[in-house]
Amino acid sequence: MPPFDDWNIIDEEEEQELQDAAFFEGKRDVILFCIDCSESMHELRDDPNYEDVKTSHLLTALEAAMQIQKKKVIVGPNDSVGIVLFNTTRSSETKNHATEIKKNSFVYQPITIISAPAIQELIQLLDAAREDPDLLKSTFPPLKGKKMPMGDVFTSCNWVLRDGAPKTASKRVFLITDDDNPHPGSKQLVTSARTTLLDLTQSGVQIEPFFIATPEKPFEPSKFYSSVLLPNVLNDEDEDTGVLPESISITRIDDLLSQMRFHEVPKRAMFSIPFQLADGFVISIKGYGLVTEQRKGTYKYFVDLGDRMEVANSRTVYVDEDQQAEVDKTEMLYGMALGGATVEDVSDDEGEGVDTVCRAVPSGKRPFYTADEIKSFRTLDLEPGIKLLGFKDRTELAFEDNVKHSVFIYPDELKYSGSKRTFAALLKKMIEKKKIGLVLALTRRNAAPVFCAMLPQAESGEEGGWNEPAGFHIIPLPFADDIRAAPLDQAFRAPDELKDAARIWIDKLCVKDGAYPPDSYPNPALAYHNAQLQASAFREEFDPEAFEDLTRPKYDGIHKRAGNLMKEWKRVLLTDESANIVPVTTGSKRKADVSVDEAEIRSKHEVGALAKLRVDQLKDFLKSKSQPVSGKKAELIERVGDWLDAH
């Protein structure tokens, strides 16, 4: 039997709350790099990182693909990556790939699970290309005089993903090119490319474009890609406005890798459930977690077989200690401790008996429940979904109501036609009237229903793409038990002179808006851990001194800009009396644990040593057995002995 303390836990692997990290780890990610090999991509330029070394846009794109794969060795070992090159005369038959491919495209790396040998092969190609700048041009000869139709490019990507990607995985294509107008003056090719791309996206594939711009040749999406790439808007009537997707990235070639790292993590939906606006009025929505803690990858157990290491498959086994036999999980029950005595008949004010439909539990016994009953207790027999209960003024949502991470919801047109339009209409009216929604949300089958506030968010745009999409934030509201009043202690206040001295050097060190992108500063503990694993996977030597902690403050620059001002502030601080007062606090002692278990008390009873127990220990034991606790110590000892003899 499971421990009684865990009676309310069904299974650790089952879905629990909104922030379920196991859900993300279990879903695979597939990235297909689709890289242009035209003559402009092969054009040699000076390498910004190495002296007297030539590079090209194609070399940088392949290097970015290699770096993303090296990162996924650690953070996503079950993910898959592939590389397709287009606008090249090299044929795919030379590598004996079974995947069908359109002419003038080449599958350099078919979609397979991340593996160190495949990455090392790409590393060797890049190292050789740095020594011989013309190697890539001879290995992947560019197509001259014409360009491969983009419709055929998207078709090739569709075929490669169809043959290599798991059906349940999130599939994305990283399109890398520096040509902003591959088919000038051809409306037929534009229509064909848009139609083929629509087929690709309807099969569950997302396109993440990376357009390379240079000072000599800026990239203008309006020439071709604004007409091909699908917009990301809520209102159907706005779909022909030529707005590029949210993931659009126009970047310098030096920033290609950093831009890819921003888009490397897929936008996976945490749940896809119905949204009930009224009886018989339902749309479909998807929920996304905007804040998720990044952790170390889950480890595995290995068995040393001498010549090789094999992964050990682990499983949980439940054993009956009395019979020493394995117990089927479906036959297990869940129990809890029973406090008071069982009341068989509950009477009302008139003295008439009230029949109950509950199971009768004998006095002193513990109630047991099946897994389905425990699940029913938790979910209240509700199916996953969000139900709109009503509306409130936006001013009634207090800051302290946000006790957990919110979830962002967006319409899902695939399950219920018209969800997008209905969702947009509700969002528009709630923003106009400055209202919030009150909903009852159950996002997982094994989660508990919770009341939430539905906060509308309008779409806001910035130069270079959308900053915040339109949708609703689902904010779990606290119950009365979740809020306690904090004790208010009056602290010492700094004088104005001390505040002014501190404000001067703080203003000197403040960064400007947009000067601190959080995505550029990874967790140093995770980065150090992953760097060691990466070196081990590729059999490289790890140099701890070479590791760079990007979060480490630049002390030299800090002292140069505000060193004298900080010294002046410290001088003022030392002369201030309130800063040197140490408040005296009274210590609080923790009450010692005086509880003893039944086995120890029974053993003392058998040898006649119950008198050695303290009064509080005797009372705790009697209270746990629903026995009276009044009287002197001798009476308590006699009462304990009588109970032990009777049981």
C-alpha positions as CSV (number, residue, x, y, z in Angstrom):
1,M,0.0,0.0,0.0
2,P,1.2,3.5,-0.6
3,P,2.0,5.8,2.4
4,F,-1.0,7.5,3.9
5,D,0.7,10.8,3.6
6,D,0.6,10.5,-0.2
7,W,-3.1,9.6,-0.4
8,N,-3.9,12.6,-2.6
9,I,-1.1,11.9,-5.1
10,I,-2.0,9.6,-8.0
11,D,1.1,9.5,-10.1
12,E,4.1,11.7,-10.4
13,E,4.2,11.2,-14.2
14,E,0.6,12.4,-14.7
15,E,-0.2,16.0,-15.5
16,Q,-0.4,18.2,-12.4
17,E,-0.5,22.0,-12.7
18,L,-0.2,24.7,-15.3
19,Q,3.6,24.8,-15.2
20,D,4.4,21.1,-16.0
21,A,8.0,20.9,-17.2
22,A,7.7,17.1,-18.0
23,F,5.2,18.0,-20.7
24,F,7.8,20.1,-22.5
25,E,10.5,17.5,-22.1
26,G,8.4,14.8,-23.6
27,K,7.5,16.6,-26.8
28,R,10.2,16.5,-29.5
29,D,11.4,19.4,-31.6
30,V,12.4,19.1,-35.3
31,I,14.3,21.9,-37.1
32,L,15.1,21.8,-40.8
33,F,17.6,24.3,-41.9
34,C,16.8,25.4,-45.5
35,I,19.8,27.4,-46.7
36,D,20.2,29.3,-49.9
37,C,23.3,28.3,-52.0
38,S,23.1,31.0,-54.7
39,E,26.2,32.9,-55.9
40,S,25.6,35.8,-53.5
41,M,25.7,33.3,-50.6
42,H,29.1,32.0,-51.8
43,E,30.6,35.4,-52.2
44,L,33.8,35.7,-50.1
45,R,34.2,38.3,-47.4
46,D,36.6,39.0,-44.6
47,D,35.9,36.9,-41.5
48,P,35.3,39.2,-38.5
49,N,36.5,36.6,-36.0
50,Y,39.7,35.4,-37.7
51,E,42.5,37.4,-39.3
52,D,43.5,36.7,-42.9
53,V,40.6,34.3,-43.2
54,K,37.8,34.5,-45.8
55,T,34.2,33.6,-45.1
56,S,30.8,33.6,-46.8
57,H,27.1,33.8,-45.9
58,L,26.8,30.1,-46.6
59,L,29.7,29.3,-44.3
60,T,28.2,31.4,-41.5
61,A,24.8,29.8,-42.0
62,L,26.2,26.3,-41.8
63,E,28.2,27.3,-38.7
64,A,25.0,28.6,-37.1
65,A,23.3,25.3,-37.9
66,M,26.3,23.5,-36.3
67,Q,26.1,25.6,-33.1
68,I,22.4,25.0,-32.7
69,Q,23.0,21.3,-33.0
70,K,25.8,21.3,-30.5
71,K,23.5,23.1,-28.1
72,K,20.7,20.6,-28.6
73,V,23.1,17.8,-27.7
74,I,22.7,19.0,-24.1
75,V,19.2,20.7,-23.9
76,G,17.4,18.5,-26.5
77,P,19.1,15.1,-27.1
78,N,15.8,13.6,-28.4
79,D,15.2,16.4,-30.9
80,S,15.9,16.1,-34.6
81,V,17.7,18.4,-37.1
82,G,18.2,18.3,-40.9
83,I,19.9,20.5,-43.5
84,V,18.6,21.2,-47.0
85,L,20.5,23.4,-49.5
86,F,18.7,24.9,-52.5
87,N,19.9,26.8,-55.6
88,T,22.7,24.3,-56.1
89,T,23.5,22.0,-59.0
90,R,24.6,19.1,-56.7
91,S,22.2,16.2,-56.8
92,S,20.9,14.4,-53.7
93,E,21.5,11.0,-55.3
94,T,25.2,11.3,-54.5
95,K,24.4,10.7,-50.9
96,N,21.8,7.9,-51.5
97,H,19.0,9.6,-49.7
98,A,15.6,7.9,-49.9
99,T,13.8,11.2,-49.6
100,E,12.3,12.6,-52.8
101,I,13.7,16.0,-53.5
102,K,13.1,18.6,-56.1
103,K,15.7,19.5,-58.7
104,N,18.4,22.0,-57.7
105,S,18.1,21.2,-54.0
106,F,20.3,18.9,-52.0
107,V,19.8,17.1,-48.6
108,Y,23.1,17.5,-46.9
109,Q,21.9,16.1,-43.6
110,P,18.6,14.2,-43.4
111,I,16.3,14.6,-40.4
112,T,17.7,12.4,-37.7
113,I,18.0,12.5,-33.9
114,I,20.9,14.7,-32.7
115,S,24.2,12.7,-32.9
116,A,27.8,13.7,-32.2
117,P,29.2,12.0,-35.4
118,A,26.9,13.9,-37.7
119,I,27.9,17.2,-36.0
120,Q,31.6,16.3,-36.1
121,E,31.3,15.7,-39.9
122,L,29.8,19.2,-40.3
123,I,32.6,20.6,-38.1
124,Q,35.2,19.0,-40.3
125,L,33.6,20.5,-43.4
126,L,33.6,24.0,-41.8
127,D,37.3,23.7,-40.7
128,A,38.3,22.6,-44.2
129,A,36.3,25.5,-45.7
130,R,38.2,28.0,-43.6
131,E,41.5,26.7,-44.9
132,D,40.2,26.5,-48.5
133,P,37.7,29.3,-49.1
134,D,36.6,27.8,-52.5
135,L,35.7,24.4,-50.9
136,L,32.1,25.1,-50.3
137,K,31.6,26.5,-53.8
138,S,33.1,23.3,-55.3
139,T,31.2,21.0,-52.9
140,F,27.8,22.8,-53.4
141,P,28.1,24.4,-56.9
142,P,25.6,27.4,-57.1
143,L,22.9,27.5,-59.7
144,K,23.8,30.1,-62.3
145,G,21.5,32.2,-64.5
146,K,18.3,31.3,-62.7
147,K,16.8,30.5,-59.3
148,M,14.9,27.5,-58.0
149,P,11.2,28.3,-57.6
150,M,10.4,28.9,-54.0
151,G,7.3,26.7,-54.3
152,D,9.7,23.8,-55.1
153,V,11.8,24.7,-52.1
154,F,8.8,24.5,-49.8
155,T,7.7,21.2,-51.4
156,S,11.2,19.7,-50.8
157,C,11.0,20.8,-47.2
158,N,7.6,19.2,-46.9
159,W,8.9,15.9,-48.3
160,V,12.0,15.8,-46.1
161,L,9.9,16.5,-43.0
162,R,7.3,14.0,-44.0
163,D,9.9,11.2,-44.3
164,G,12.0,12.0,-41.2
165,A,10.0,13.9,-38.6
166,P,7.9,12.2,-35.9
167,K,4.2,13.0,-36.3
168,T,3.7,14.4,-32.8
169,A,6.8,16.6,-32.9
170,S,6.8,20.4,-33.3
171,K,8.2,21.0,-36.8
172,R,9.9,24.2,-38.0
173,V,11.9,25.3,-41.0
174,F,14.7,27.9,-40.6
175,L,14.8,29.6,-44.0
176,I,18.1,31.4,-44.5
177,T,18.7,33.6,-47.6
178,D,20.1,36.9,-48.7
179,D,18.0,37.3,-51.9
180,D,14.9,39.5,-51.3
181,N,13.5,39.0,-54.8
182,P,14.2,35.5,-56.2
183,H,11.4,35.7,-58.9
184,P,11.2,39.3,-60.2
185,G,8.1,40.0,-62.3
186,S,6.6,36.5,-62.1
187,K,3.2,36.5,-60.4
188,Q,2.7,32.8,-61.2
189,L,5.7,31.8,-59.1
190,V,4.6,34.1,-56.3
191,T,1.2,32.4,-56.2
192,S,2.7,29.0,-56.4
193,A,5.1,29.7,-53.5
194,R,2.3,31.0,-51.4
195,T,0.0,28.0,-52.1
196,T,2.8,25.5,-51.4
197,L,3.7,27.3,-48.2
198,L,0.1,27.2,-47.1
199,D,0.1,23.4,-47.6
200,L,3.3,23.2,-45.5
201,T,1.8,25.2,-42.6
202,Q,-1.5,23.3,-42.6
203,S,0.6,20.1,-42.0
204,G,1.8,21.7,-38.7
205,V,5.1,23.2,-39.9
206,Q,6.1,26.7,-38.9
207,I,8.5,28.9,-41.0
208,E,11.1,30.9,-39.2
209,P,12.7,33.2,-41.8
210,F,16.2,34.7,-41.3
211,F,16.9,37.3,-44.0
212,I,20.5,38.4,-44.3
213,A,21.1,42.1,-45.0
214,T,24.4,43.9,-45.6
215,P,25.2,47.6,-45.8
216,E,25.9,47.2,-49.5
217,K,22.7,45.2,-50.1
218,P,19.8,45.8,-47.7
219,F,17.0,43.2,-47.6
220,E,13.5,44.4,-48.7
221,P,10.8,41.9,-47.8
222,S,8.2,43.9,-49.7
223,K,9.7,42.8,-53.0
224,F,8.7,39.1,-52.6
225,Y,8.3,37.6,-49.2
226,S,5.6,40.0,-47.9
227,S,3.3,38.4,-50.6
228,V,4.4,34.8,-49.8
229,L,4.8,34.5,-46.0
230,L,1.6,34.1,-44.1
231,P,0.6,37.0,-41.7
232,N,0.0,36.5,-38.0
233,V,-3.1,38.6,-37.2
234,L,-6.4,37.9,-35.5
235,N,-8.8,39.6,-37.9
236,D,-9.4,37.7,-41.1
237,E,-10.1,40.9,-43.0
238,D,-6.5,42.0,-42.3
239,E,-4.8,39.0,-43.8
240,D,-3.9,40.7,-47.0
241,T,-2.1,43.6,-45.5
242,G,1.3,42.2,-46.2
243,V,2.3,41.9,-42.6
244,L,5.1,39.4,-42.1
245,P,5.0,36.7,-39.3
246,E,5.9,37.5,-35.7
247,S,9.2,35.5,-36.1
248,I,10.6,37.6,-38.9
249,S,14.3,38.3,-38.5
250,I,16.2,40.7,-40.7
251,T,19.8,40.6,-39.5
252,R,23.4,41.2,-40.3
253,I,25.3,38.0,-41.0
254,D,27.4,38.5,-37.9
255,D,24.2,38.4,-35.7
256,L,22.7,35.3,-37.5
257,L,23.6,32.9,-34.7
258,S,22.4,35.2,-31.9
259,Q,19.1,35.7,-33.8
260,M,18.7,31.9,-34.2
261,R,19.2,31.4,-30.5
262,F,16.2,33.7,-29.8
263,H,14.0,31.5,-32.1
264,E,15.6,28.1,-31.2
265,V,13.2,27.3,-28.4
266,P,9.8,26.3,-30.0
267,K,6.6,28.0,-29.0
268,R,4.9,24.8,-27.7
269,A,1.3,25.0,-26.5
270,M,0.9,23.8,-22.9
271,F,-2.7,22.8,-23.5
272,S,-5.4,22.9,-26.2
273,I,-8.9,23.0,-24.7
274,P,-12.4,24.3,-25.4
275,F,-13.4,27.8,-24.2
276,Q,-17.1,27.9,-23.3
277,L,-18.6,31.4,-23.6
278,A,-22.2,30.3,-22.9
279,D,-24.3,27.2,-23.1
280,G,-23.8,25.7,-26.5
281,F,-21.3,28.4,-27.5
282,V,-17.8,27.0,-27.6
283,I,-14.5,27.9,-29.3
284,S,-11.1,26.4,-29.1
285,I,-8.0,28.0,-27.6
286,K,-4.4,27.1,-27.0
287,G,-2.4,28.1,-23.9
288,Y,1.3,29.1,-23.8
289,G,3.5,29.6,-20.8
290,L,5.4,32.9,-21.1
291,V,7.7,32.2,-18.1
292,T,9.3,28.8,-17.6
293,E,12.3,28.0,-15.5
294,Q,15.2,26.4,-17.5
295,R,16.7,23.5,-15.7
296,K,19.4,20.9,-16.3
297,G,18.4,18.0,-18.5
298,T,17.1,14.8,-16.9
299,Y,19.8,12.2,-16.4
300,K,19.7,8.5,-17.3
301,Y,21.0,5.3,-15.7
302,F,23.6,3.3,-17.6
303,V,24.9,-0.2,-17.2
304,D,28.6,-0.8,-17.7
305,L,28.9,-4.0,-19.8
306,G,32.7,-3.8,-20.1
307,D,33.1,-3.0,-23.8
308,R,30.1,-0.6,-23.9
309,M,27.6,1.3,-21.9
310,E,23.9,0.5,-22.3
311,V,21.0,2.7,-21.1
312,A,19.1,1.0,-18.2
313,N,15.3,1.1,-18.5
314,S,13.8,2.0,-15.1
315,R,10.3,1.2,-14.0
316,T,8.4,1.6,-10.7
317,V,7.3,-1.6,-8.9
318,Y,4.9,-1.8,-6.0
319,V,5.5,-4.7,-3.6
320,D,3.3,-6.1,-0.8
321,E,5.6,-6.4,2.2
322,D,3.6,-9.2,3.8
323,Q,3.4,-11.4,0.8
324,Q,6.6,-10.2,-0.9
325,A,4.8,-10.1,-4.2
326,E,4.4,-7.4,-6.8
327,V,1.1,-5.6,-6.7
328,D,-0.7,-4.4,-9.9
329,K,-1.1,-0.6,-9.8
330,T,-4.7,-0.8,-10.9
331,E,-5.5,-2.8,-7.7
332,M,-4.0,-0.3,-5.3
333,L,-6.1,2.0,-3.1
334,Y,-5.3,5.3,-1.6
335,G,-5.9,6.1,2.1
336,M,-5.7,8.8,4.7
337,A,-5.6,9.0,8.5
338,L,-9.0,9.1,10.1
339,G,-9.3,11.7,13.0
340,G,-12.6,11.4,15.0
341,A,-14.9,8.5,15.6
342,T,-17.4,7.6,12.9
343,V,-20.9,9.0,13.3
344,E,-23.4,6.6,11.8
345,D,-26.4,8.8,11.9
346,V,-26.4,12.5,11.5
347,S,-29.5,14.3,13.1
348,D,-31.0,17.6,12.2
349,D,-32.6,20.1,14.6
350,E,-35.9,18.0,14.7
351,G,-34.1,14.8,15.6
352,E,-34.9,13.0,12.3
353,G,-32.2,10.9,10.8
354,V,-30.5,12.0,7.5
355,D,-29.5,9.2,5.1
356,T,-26.1,9.5,3.5
357,V,-24.7,7.9,0.4
358,C,-21.1,7.7,1.7
359,R,-19.3,4.5,2.6
360,A,-19.5,3.7,6.3
361,V,-16.1,3.5,7.8
362,P,-15.8,1.6,11.1
363,S,-14.5,3.5,14.1
364,G,-10.7,3.5,14.3
365,K,-10.3,2.4,10.6
366,R,-9.1,4.4,7.7
367,P,-11.1,5.3,4.6
368,F,-9.6,4.1,1.3
369,Y,-10.3,5.4,-2.2
370,T,-9.6,4.2,-5.7
371,A,-7.5,6.2,-8.2
372,D,-10.7,7.2,-10.1
373,E,-12.3,8.5,-6.9
374,I,-9.2,10.5,-6.0
375,K,-9.2,12.0,-9.5
376,S,-12.9,12.8,-9.1
377,F,-12.1,14.6,-5.8
378,R,-9.5,16.7,-7.5
379,T,-11.3,17.6,-10.7
380,L,-14.8,17.7,-9.3
381,D,-15.8,15.6,-12.3
382,L,-15.1,18.4,-14.7
383,E,-13.7,18.0,-18.2
384,P,-10.7,20.1,-19.2
385,G,-11.8,23.5,-20.5
386,I,-12.3,27.2,-19.6
387,K,-15.8,28.5,-18.8
388,L,-16.6,32.2,-18.8
389,L,-18.5,33.2,-15.7
390,G,-18.8,36.9,-16.1
391,F,-17.0,40.3,-16.2
392,K,-15.6,42.8,-13.8
393,D,-14.0,46.2,-14.1
394,R,-10.3,46.1,-14.8
395,T,-9.7,48.2,-11.7
396,E,-10.9,45.3,-9.5
397,L,-7.9,43.2,-10.4
398,A,-5.3,43.9,-7.7
399,F,-1.6,43.4,-8.0
400,E,-1.5,41.0,-5.1
401,D,-4.0,38.7,-6.9
402,N,-1.2,37.5,-9.2
403,V,0.2,34.7,-7.1
404,K,1.2,32.3,-9.9
405,H,2.5,32.6,-13.4
406,S,-0.2,33.6,-15.9
407,V,-0.9,31.6,-19.1
408,F,-1.4,33.3,-22.4
409,I,-4.3,32.0,-24.6
410,Y,-4.7,32.3,-28.3
411,P,-7.5,30.9,-30.6
412,D,-7.2,27.6,-32.3
413,E,-9.0,27.6,-35.6
414,L,-8.3,24.0,-36.5
415,K,-10.7,22.5,-33.9
416,Y,-13.6,24.9,-34.1
417,S,-14.1,27.0,-37.2
418,G,-14.8,30.6,-36.3
419,S,-12.7,30.6,-33.1
420,K,-10.4,33.2,-34.4
421,R,-13.1,35.7,-35.3
422,T,-15.1,35.1,-32.1
423,F,-12.0,35.4,-30.0
424,A,-11.0,38.7,-31.7
425,A,-14.5,40.2,-31.2
426,L,-14.5,39.3,-27.5
427,L,-11.0,40.8,-27.1
428,K,-11.9,44.0,-28.9
429,K,-15.0,44.7,-26.8
430,M,-13.3,43.9,-23.5
431,I,-10.5,46.3,-24.3
432,E,-13.0,49.0,-25.3
433,K,-15.1,48.6,-22.1
434,K,-12.0,48.1,-19.9
435,K,-13.2,44.9,-18.5
436,I,-11.7,41.7,-17.3
437,G,-13.3,38.2,-17.4
438,L,-13.8,35.8,-14.6
439,V,-13.4,32.2,-15.7
440,L,-13.3,28.7,-14.2
441,A,-10.3,26.9,-15.7
442,L,-9.3,23.2,-15.7
443,T,-6.3,22.9,-18.1
444,R,-5.3,19.2,-17.5
445,R,-7.3,16.1,-16.7
446,N,-5.5,15.6,-13.4
447,A,-5.3,19.2,-12.3
448,A,-7.6,21.0,-9.9
449,P,-10.1,23.6,-11.2
450,V,-9.2,27.2,-10.3
451,F,-10.9,30.5,-10.7
452,C,-8.9,32.9,-12.9
453,A,-9.0,36.4,-14.1
454,M,-8.9,36.8,-17.9
455,L,-6.9,40.0,-18.7
456,P,-7.1,41.2,-22.3
457,Q,-4.0,42.4,-24.1
458,A,-4.0,44.5,-27.3
459,E,-1.5,43.9,-30.0
460,S,1.4,46.4,-29.9
461,G,3.9,46.7,-32.7
462,E,7.5,48.0,-32.9
463,E,9.9,48.5,-35.7
464,G,11.2,45.1,-36.9
465,G,8.2,43.0,-35.9
466,W,5.5,42.5,-33.3
467,N,6.4,43.0,-29.7
468,E,3.3,41.7,-28.0
469,P,0.5,39.7,-29.7
470,A,-3.2,40.1,-29.0
471,G,-4.8,37.6,-26.6
472,F,-5.8,37.0,-23.0
473,H,-3.7,36.4,-19.9
474,I,-5.3,33.8,-17.7
475,I,-4.2,34.7,-14.1
476,P,-5.0,32.2,-11.3
477,L,-6.8,34.0,-8.5
478,P,-5.9,33.2,-4.9
479,F,-8.4,31.6,-2.5
480,A,-8.9,33.2,0.9
481,D,-6.5,30.7,2.5
482,D,-3.7,31.8,0.1
483,I,-3.5,35.4,1.4
484,R,-2.1,36.5,4.8
485,A,-1.5,40.0,6.1
486,A,2.2,40.7,6.4
487,P,3.5,42.2,9.6
488,L,4.3,45.9,9.2
489,D,7.4,47.0,11.0
490,Q,8.6,50.6,10.9
491,A,12.1,50.7,9.6
492,F,14.7,53.4,9.9
493,R,14.5,56.0,7.1
494,A,17.6,57.4,5.4
495,P,17.9,61.2,5.4
496,D,17.6,63.2,2.2
497,E,21.3,63.8,2.1
498,L,22.1,60.1,2.0
499,K,19.4,59.5,-0.6
500,D,20.8,62.2,-2.9
501,A,24.3,60.8,-2.6
502,A,23.1,57.4,-3.6
503,R,20.9,58.6,-6.4
504,I,23.9,60.3,-8.2
505,W,25.9,57.1,-8.7
506,I,22.8,55.0,-9.4
507,D,21.9,57.3,-12.3
508,K,25.4,56.9,-13.6
509,L,25.1,53.1,-13.8
510,C,21.5,52.9,-15.1
511,V,21.3,51.3,-18.6
512,K,19.1,52.8,-21.3
513,D,15.9,51.3,-22.5
514,G,16.6,48.3,-24.7
515,A,20.3,48.2,-23.7
516,Y,19.7,45.0,-21.6
517,P,18.3,42.1,-23.6
518,P,17.7,39.3,-21.1
519,D,18.1,36.6,-23.8
520,S,21.7,37.6,-24.2
521,Y,22.6,36.6,-20.6
522,P,22.2,32.9,-20.0
523,N,22.2,31.3,-16.5
524,P,25.9,30.9,-15.7
525,A,25.4,27.7,-13.7
526,L,23.5,26.1,-16.5
527,A,26.0,27.4,-19.1
528,Y,29.0,26.0,-17.2
529,H,27.2,22.6,-16.7
530,N,26.3,22.4,-20.4
531,A,29.8,23.4,-21.6
532,Q,31.3,20.5,-19.7
533,L,28.7,18.0,-21.1
534,Q,29.3,19.4,-24.6
535,A,33.0,18.9,-24.3
536,S,32.5,15.4,-23.0
537,A,30.1,14.5,-25.9
538,F,32.6,15.7,-28.5
539,R,35.6,14.3,-26.7
540,E,37.2,17.7,-26.3
541,E,39.2,19.1,-23.4
542,F,37.2,21.4,-21.2
543,D,39.1,24.5,-20.0
544,P,37.4,26.1,-17.0
545,E,39.4,29.2,-17.4
546,A,38.0,29.7,-20.9
547,F,34.4,29.8,-19.6
548,E,32.9,33.3,-19.8
549,D,30.3,34.4,-17.3
550,L,28.3,37.0,-19.1
551,T,26.4,38.0,-16.0
552,R,29.6,39.0,-14.2
553,P,29.6,42.8,-13.5
554,K,32.2,44.9,-15.4
555,Y,33.9,46.2,-12.3
556,D,36.5,48.2,-14.1
557,G,33.8,50.1,-16.0
558,I,31.7,50.6,-12.8
559,H,34.6,52.1,-10.9
560,K,35.6,54.2,-13.8
561,R,32.1,55.8,-14.2
562,A,31.0,56.0,-10.6
563,G,33.9,55.1,-8.3
564,N,34.4,58.5,-6.8
565,L,30.7,59.0,-6.4
566,M,30.4,55.7,-4.6
567,K,33.2,56.6,-2.2
568,E,31.4,59.9,-1.4
569,W,28.2,58.0,-0.7
570,K,30.1,55.6,1.6
571,R,31.6,58.6,3.5
572,V,28.1,60.1,4.0
573,L,26.8,56.6,5.0
574,L,29.4,56.2,7.8
575,T,28.5,59.5,9.3
576,D,24.8,58.8,9.4
577,E,23.6,57.6,12.8
578,S,20.5,55.6,11.5
579,A,22.7,53.5,9.3
580,N,24.8,52.3,12.2
581,I,22.0,51.2,14.5
582,V,21.6,47.5,14.9
583,P,18.0,46.6,15.9
584,V,17.7,44.1,18.7
585,T,15.4,41.2,17.9
586,T,14.2,38.6,20.3
587,G,15.0,35.0,19.3
588,S,12.2,32.5,18.9
589,K,12.8,29.0,19.9
590,R,11.3,26.2,17.9
591,K,9.2,23.8,19.8
592,A,10.8,20.4,20.1
593,D,9.2,17.4,18.4
594,V,7.8,15.3,21.3
595,S,5.8,12.8,19.3
596,V,6.4,9.1,19.6
597,D,5.0,6.3,17.5
598,E,2.7,3.6,18.5
599,A,5.3,0.8,18.4
600,E,7.5,2.6,20.9
601,I,4.6,3.2,23.3
602,R,3.5,-0.5,23.0
603,S,7.0,-1.7,23.7
604,K,7.2,0.4,26.9
605,H,3.7,-0.9,27.9
606,E,4.9,-4.5,27.6
607,V,7.8,-3.9,30.0
608,G,5.8,-1.6,32.3
609,A,7.7,1.6,31.5
610,L,4.9,3.9,30.4
611,A,5.7,6.1,33.4
612,K,8.9,7.2,31.6
613,L,6.9,9.0,29.0
614,R,6.0,12.7,29.4
615,V,2.5,13.9,29.9
616,D,2.4,15.7,26.5
617,Q,3.5,12.4,24.8
618,L,0.7,10.5,26.5
619,K,-1.8,13.1,25.5
620,D,-0.7,13.2,21.9
621,F,-1.1,9.4,21.7
622,L,-4.6,9.4,23.3
623,K,-5.6,12.3,21.0
624,S,-4.6,10.4,17.9
625,K,-6.8,7.5,19.1
626,S,-9.8,9.7,19.8
627,Q,-9.5,9.1,23.6
628,P,-10.1,11.6,26.4
629,V,-6.9,13.5,27.5
630,S,-8.1,14.9,30.8
631,G,-6.8,13.8,34.2
632,K,-3.4,13.4,35.9
633,K,-0.5,11.4,34.6
634,A,-1.5,8.2,36.4
635,E,-4.9,8.3,34.8
636,L,-3.4,8.9,31.4
637,I,-1.1,5.9,31.8
638,E,-4.0,3.7,32.8
639,R,-6.0,4.9,29.9
640,V,-3.2,4.2,27.4
641,G,-2.7,0.8,28.9
642,D,-6.3,-0.1,28.6
643,W,-6.4,1.0,25.0
644,L,-3.3,-1.1,24.1
645,D,-4.7,-4.1,25.8
646,A,-8.0,-3.8,23.9
647,H,-6.2,-3.3,20.5
